[in-house]
Amino acid sequence: MKRVEISALYDLTHTVAGEYLAGYKYPWEALKGIGDFIKALGETLDPTVFEKRGENVWVAKSAKVASTAFLGENCIIDENAEVRHCAFIRGNALVGKGTVVGNSTELKNVILFDNVQVPHYNYVGDSILGYRSHMGAGSITSNVKSDKTLVAINVEGEKYGTGIKKIGAMLGDFVEVGCGSVLNPGTVIGKNSNIYPLSSVRGFVPQNSIYKKRGEVAEKR
């Protein structure tokens, strides 16, 4: 399980949530407390850098937020981020420095590290996306199983229970997800890996890999 630990997936210097995440071993363990963490952090933000907009919503003055975007409760938009037309940030969302949240993209209960891109028609729920990770147009995280049972993390044939009903995807730093892909509940993708377009990904993808289809994962060279 070491390969799906926070320390293996993320460089915690690239998010204001670094100290928070360091308190957990596995990233999905941090999902439950994201809202409370954002509320506590928001009250400490420098008012010369951030402005408060509504109930527990803080937006950096250097960020660009379209007038048509929706910002729900417990939300931080960090410096130089861009939230585009009709983005729907439902709540409990930390949008990192320089991150792009695109047209009609929906976020719910997420931590996006710095310089993440979810720029075109994405759904990201109950997920953590590492530094400079990118989700291609129309790619989504599926965060609830069809039978509504608790999510287990599958690492090379071994299943590990989480006790959690809603878990999307954990993307390591520099992950690239191809257009139109679905990341099924509990998917974990290691650092520097690529997912082919139109993939349905389930379980664990090792770092420095190219996911072509189920059962066909190549090592990057």
MIVEXPA-902680 format. One record per residue (C-alpha): residue number from 1; residue in three letters; y, x, z. Coordinates in nm, 3 decimals, padded with zeros to 5 digits, always signed. Layout:
MIVEXPA-902680
(atom NUM; 'Ala'; (Y; X; Z))
...
This chain:
MIVEXPA-902680
(atom 1; 'Met'; (+00.000; +00.000; +00.000))
(atom 2; 'Lys'; (+00.233; +00.300; +00.017))
(atom 3; 'Arg'; (+00.330; +00.250; -00.348))
(atom 4; 'Val'; (+00.478; -00.093; -00.271))
(atom 5; 'Glu'; (+00.671; +00.019; +00.036))
(atom 6; 'Ile'; (+01.051; +00.013; +00.031))
(atom 7; 'Ser'; (+01.061; +00.392; +00.050))
(atom 8; 'Ala'; (+00.855; +00.420; -00.269))
(atom 9; 'Leu'; (+01.054; +00.165; -00.470))
(atom 10; 'Tyr'; (+01.418; +00.219; -00.380))
(atom 11; 'Asp'; (+01.688; +00.477; -00.320))
(atom 12; 'Leu'; (+01.869; +00.301; -00.035))
(atom 13; 'Thr'; (+02.191; +00.494; -00.092))
(atom 14; 'His'; (+02.262; +00.263; -00.388))
(atom 15; 'Thr'; (+02.323; -00.057; -00.193))
(atom 16; 'Val'; (+02.529; -00.173; +00.103))
(atom 17; 'Ala'; (+02.202; -00.327; +00.226))
(atom 18; 'Gly'; (+02.045; +00.016; +00.273))
(atom 19; 'Glu'; (+02.049; +00.011; +00.653))
(atom 20; 'Tyr'; (+01.919; -00.347; +00.657))
(atom 21; 'Leu'; (+01.629; -00.271; +00.422))
(atom 22; 'Ala'; (+01.541; +00.047; +00.612))
(atom 23; 'Gly'; (+01.436; -00.176; +00.901))
(atom 24; 'Tyr'; (+01.138; -00.305; +00.701))
(atom 25; 'Lys'; (+00.828; -00.147; +00.554))
(atom 26; 'Tyr'; (+00.775; -00.382; +00.259))
(atom 27; 'Pro'; (+01.059; -00.540; +00.059))
(atom 28; 'Trp'; (+00.935; -00.900; +00.080))
(atom 29; 'Glu'; (+00.962; -00.878; +00.459))
(atom 30; 'Ala'; (+01.341; -00.859; +00.419))
(atom 31; 'Leu'; (+01.374; -01.185; +00.222))
(atom 32; 'Lys'; (+01.390; -01.420; +00.522))
(atom 33; 'Gly'; (+01.693; -01.252; +00.677))
(atom 34; 'Ile'; (+01.915; -01.201; +00.372))
(atom 35; 'Gly'; (+02.150; -01.489; +00.454))
(atom 36; 'Asp'; (+02.209; -01.379; +00.813))
(atom 37; 'Phe'; (+02.255; -01.019; +00.702))
(atom 38; 'Ile'; (+02.521; -01.119; +00.448))
(atom 39; 'Lys'; (+02.711; -01.329; +00.703))
(atom 40; 'Ala'; (+02.717; -01.041; +00.951))
(atom 41; 'Leu'; (+02.811; -00.780; +00.690))
(atom 42; 'Gly'; (+03.081; -00.998; +00.539))
(atom 43; 'Glu'; (+03.275; -01.014; +00.865))
(atom 44; 'Thr'; (+03.297; -00.633; +00.867))
(atom 45; 'Leu'; (+03.426; -00.589; +00.511))
(atom 46; 'Asp'; (+03.767; -00.433; +00.456))
(atom 47; 'Pro'; (+04.015; -00.714; +00.377))
(atom 48; 'Thr'; (+04.216; -00.475; +00.161))
(atom 49; 'Val'; (+03.909; -00.441; -00.064))
(atom 50; 'Phe'; (+03.751; -00.788; -00.034))
(atom 51; 'Glu'; (+03.888; -01.139; -00.021))
(atom 52; 'Lys'; (+03.710; -01.430; +00.142))
(atom 53; 'Arg'; (+03.656; -01.730; -00.083))
(atom 54; 'Gly'; (+03.513; -02.027; +00.100))
(atom 55; 'Glu'; (+03.224; -02.045; +00.343))
(atom 56; 'Asn'; (+03.086; -01.694; +00.395))
(atom 57; 'Val'; (+03.176; -01.582; +00.044))
(atom 58; 'Trp'; (+03.334; -01.239; -00.004))
(atom 59; 'Val'; (+03.445; -01.108; -00.342))
(atom 60; 'Ala'; (+03.576; -00.758; -00.407))
(atom 61; 'Lys'; (+03.925; -00.761; -00.553))
(atom 62; 'Ser'; (+03.807; -00.527; -00.829))
(atom 63; 'Ala'; (+03.525; -00.763; -00.932))
(atom 64; 'Lys'; (+03.557; -00.993; -01.232))
(atom 65; 'Val'; (+03.440; -01.348; -01.161))
(atom 66; 'Ala'; (+03.470; -01.615; -01.430))
(atom 67; 'Ser'; (+03.649; -01.932; -01.321))
(atom 68; 'Thr'; (+03.343; -02.131; -01.429))
(atom 69; 'Ala'; (+03.101; -01.937; -01.207))
(atom 70; 'Phe'; (+02.964; -02.104; -00.893))
(atom 71; 'Leu'; (+02.950; -01.901; -00.572))
(atom 72; 'Gly'; (+02.740; -02.063; -00.300))
(atom 73; 'Glu'; (+02.733; -01.987; +00.073))
(atom 74; 'Asn'; (+02.642; -01.643; +00.205))
(atom 75; 'Cys'; (+02.742; -01.437; -00.095))
(atom 76; 'Ile'; (+02.893; -01.090; -00.140))
(atom 77; 'Ile'; (+03.016; -00.970; -00.479))
(atom 78; 'Asp'; (+03.071; -00.596; -00.445))
(atom 79; 'Glu'; (+03.327; -00.374; -00.616))
(atom 80; 'Asn'; (+03.354; -00.369; -00.996))
(atom 81; 'Ala'; (+03.081; -00.628; -01.039))
(atom 82; 'Glu'; (+03.108; -00.886; -01.317))
(atom 83; 'Val'; (+03.002; -01.249; -01.279))
(atom 84; 'Arg'; (+03.023; -01.421; -01.615))
(atom 85; 'His'; (+03.074; -01.772; -01.750))
(atom 86; 'Cys'; (+02.870; -02.045; -01.577))
(atom 87; 'Ala'; (+02.672; -01.808; -01.357))
(atom 88; 'Phe'; (+02.512; -02.007; -01.072))
(atom 89; 'Ile'; (+02.487; -01.809; -00.750))
(atom 90; 'Arg'; (+02.324; -02.066; -00.524))
(atom 91; 'Gly'; (+02.354; -01.865; -00.204))
(atom 92; 'Asn'; (+02.216; -01.580; +00.007))
(atom 93; 'Ala'; (+02.299; -01.332; -00.266))
(atom 94; 'Leu'; (+02.422; -00.974; -00.250))
(atom 95; 'Val'; (+02.553; -00.856; -00.587))
(atom 96; 'Gly'; (+02.591; -00.478; -00.587))
(atom 97; 'Lys'; (+02.864; -00.252; -00.717))
(atom 98; 'Gly'; (+02.900; -00.257; -01.095))
(atom 99; 'Thr'; (+02.632; -00.522; -01.132))
(atom 100; 'Val'; (+02.647; -00.777; -01.416))
(atom 101; 'Val'; (+02.546; -01.139; -01.355))
(atom 102; 'Gly'; (+02.553; -01.305; -01.693))
(atom 103; 'Asn'; (+02.611; -01.635; -01.865))
(atom 104; 'Ser'; (+02.409; -01.915; -01.701))
(atom 105; 'Thr'; (+02.215; -01.672; -01.484))
(atom 106; 'Glu'; (+02.098; -01.821; -01.153))
(atom 107; 'Leu'; (+02.053; -01.625; -00.830))
(atom 108; 'Lys'; (+01.903; -01.741; -00.501))
(atom 109; 'Asn'; (+01.815; -01.535; -00.193))
(atom 110; 'Val'; (+01.838; -01.194; -00.358))
(atom 111; 'Ile'; (+01.956; -00.841; -00.311))
(atom 112; 'Leu'; (+02.074; -00.675; -00.631))
(atom 113; 'Phe'; (+02.132; -00.303; -00.590))
(atom 114; 'Asp'; (+02.428; -00.132; -00.757))
(atom 115; 'Asn'; (+02.450; -00.137; -01.137))
(atom 116; 'Val'; (+02.179; -00.399; -01.184))
(atom 117; 'Gln'; (+02.201; -00.609; -01.501))
(atom 118; 'Val'; (+02.084; -00.971; -01.520))
(atom 119; 'Pro'; (+02.316; -01.051; -01.808))
(atom 120; 'His'; (+02.167; -01.334; -02.017))
(atom 121; 'Tyr'; (+02.003; -01.658; -01.901))
(atom 122; 'Asn'; (+01.801; -01.511; -01.615))
(atom 123; 'Tyr'; (+01.661; -01.673; -01.303))
(atom 124; 'Val'; (+01.622; -01.440; -01.006))
(atom 125; 'Gly'; (+01.502; -01.595; -00.682))
(atom 126; 'Asp'; (+01.362; -01.450; -00.359))
(atom 127; 'Ser'; (+01.367; -01.106; -00.515))
(atom 128; 'Ile'; (+01.503; -00.755; -00.471))
(atom 129; 'Leu'; (+01.615; -00.559; -00.778))
(atom 130; 'Gly'; (+01.658; -00.183; -00.748))
(atom 131; 'Tyr'; (+01.930; +00.049; -00.873))
(atom 132; 'Arg'; (+02.005; +00.018; -01.246))
(atom 133; 'Ser'; (+01.719; -00.224; -01.304))
(atom 134; 'His'; (+01.767; -00.455; -01.602))
(atom 135; 'Met'; (+01.620; -00.791; -01.694))
(atom 136; 'Gly'; (+01.633; -00.872; -02.064))
(atom 137; 'Ala'; (+01.761; -01.202; -02.198))
(atom 138; 'Gly'; (+01.564; -01.503; -02.077))
(atom 139; 'Ser'; (+01.340; -01.308; -01.840))
(atom 140; 'Ile'; (+01.282; -01.475; -01.503))
(atom 141; 'Thr'; (+01.120; -01.435; -01.165))
(atom 142; 'Ser'; (+00.878; -01.712; -01.074))
(atom 143; 'Asn'; (+00.891; -01.742; -00.696))
(atom 144; 'Val'; (+00.647; -02.024; -00.609))
(atom 145; 'Lys'; (+00.278; -02.051; -00.701))
(atom 146; 'Ser'; (+00.173; -02.362; -00.892))
(atom 147; 'Asp'; (-00.057; -02.467; -00.606))
(atom 148; 'Lys'; (+00.218; -02.399; -00.349))
(atom 149; 'Thr'; (-00.005; -02.169; -00.143))
(atom 150; 'Leu'; (+00.121; -01.854; +00.030))
(atom 151; 'Val'; (+00.188; -01.554; -00.191))
(atom 152; 'Ala'; (-00.040; -01.250; -00.172))
(atom 153; 'Ile'; (+00.050; -00.909; -00.311))
(atom 154; 'Asn'; (-00.219; -00.783; -00.549))
(atom 155; 'Val'; (-00.238; -00.404; -00.572))
(atom 156; 'Glu'; (-00.510; -00.291; -00.812))
(atom 157; 'Gly'; (-00.760; -00.558; -00.711))
(atom 158; 'Glu'; (-00.680; -00.559; -00.340))
(atom 159; 'Lys'; (-00.492; -00.865; -00.212))
(atom 160; 'Tyr'; (-00.260; -00.846; +00.087))
(atom 161; 'Gly'; (-00.137; -01.164; +00.253))
(atom 162; 'Thr'; (+00.234; -01.207; +00.319))
(atom 163; 'Gly'; (+00.246; -01.538; +00.503))
(atom 164; 'Ile'; (+00.537; -01.635; +00.277))
(atom 165; 'Lys'; (+00.549; -01.925; +00.031))
(atom 166; 'Lys'; (+00.839; -01.803; -00.183))
(atom 167; 'Ile'; (+00.840; -01.449; -00.320))
(atom 168; 'Gly'; (+00.973; -01.359; -00.662))
(atom 169; 'Ala'; (+00.964; -00.999; -00.785))
(atom 170; 'Met'; (+01.036; -00.659; -00.635))
(atom 171; 'Leu'; (+01.175; -00.429; -00.905))
(atom 172; 'Gly'; (+01.204; -00.060; -00.828))
(atom 173; 'Asp'; (+01.495; +00.155; -00.942))
(atom 174; 'Phe'; (+01.547; +00.190; -01.321))
(atom 175; 'Val'; (+01.298; -00.083; -01.415))
(atom 176; 'Glu'; (+01.341; -00.241; -01.758))
(atom 177; 'Val'; (+01.207; -00.593; -01.814))
(atom 178; 'Gly'; (+01.180; -00.707; -02.175))
(atom 179; 'Cys'; (+01.331; -01.030; -02.307))
(atom 180; 'Gly'; (+01.151; -01.356; -02.237))
(atom 181; 'Ser'; (+00.919; -01.215; -01.972))
(atom 182; 'Val'; (+00.794; -01.400; -01.664))
(atom 183; 'Leu'; (+00.739; -01.207; -01.343))
(atom 184; 'Asn'; (+00.491; -01.416; -01.145))
(atom 185; 'Pro'; (+00.514; -01.466; -00.766))
(atom 186; 'Gly'; (+00.464; -01.144; -00.574))
(atom 187; 'Thr'; (+00.503; -00.908; -00.870))
(atom 188; 'Val'; (+00.596; -00.551; -00.772))
(atom 189; 'Ile'; (+00.710; -00.304; -01.040))
(atom 190; 'Gly'; (+00.739; +00.065; -00.954))
(atom 191; 'Lys'; (+01.034; +00.289; -01.038))
(atom 192; 'Asn'; (+01.113; +00.384; -01.397))
(atom 193; 'Ser'; (+00.869; +00.137; -01.552))
(atom 194; 'Asn'; (+00.912; -00.077; -01.864))
(atom 195; 'Ile'; (+00.779; -00.425; -01.931))
(atom 196; 'Tyr'; (+00.721; -00.531; -02.292))
(atom 197; 'Pro'; (+00.909; -00.841; -02.412))
(atom 198; 'Leu'; (+00.734; -01.179; -02.371))
(atom 199; 'Ser'; (+00.506; -01.047; -02.099))
(atom 200; 'Ser'; (+00.355; -01.250; -01.816))
(atom 201; 'Val'; (+00.329; -01.000; -01.533))
(atom 202; 'Arg'; (+00.122; -01.048; -01.221))
(atom 203; 'Gly'; (+00.049; -00.807; -00.937))
(atom 204; 'Phe'; (+00.151; -00.442; -00.923))
(atom 205; 'Val'; (+00.277; -00.217; -01.203))
(atom 206; 'Pro'; (+00.280; +00.154; -01.103))
(atom 207; 'Gln'; (+00.592; +00.364; -01.138))
(atom 208; 'Asn'; (+00.655; +00.550; -01.464))
(atom 209; 'Ser'; (+00.445; +00.298; -01.659))
(atom 210; 'Ile'; (+00.475; +00.090; -01.974))
(atom 211; 'Tyr'; (+00.331; -00.259; -01.929))
(atom 212; 'Lys'; (+00.212; -00.385; -02.268))
(atom 213; 'Lys'; (-00.008; -00.674; -02.157))
(atom 214; 'Arg'; (-00.253; -00.755; -01.881))
(atom 215; 'Gly'; (-00.508; -00.476; -01.864))
(atom 216; 'Glu'; (-00.306; -00.249; -02.091))
(atom 217; 'Val'; (-00.064; -00.032; -01.895))
(atom 218; 'Ala'; (+00.023; +00.312; -02.028))
(atom 219; 'Glu'; (+00.165; +00.606; -01.834))
(atom 220; 'Lys'; (+00.506; +00.726; -01.948))
(atom 221; 'Arg'; (+00.515; +01.078; -02.089))
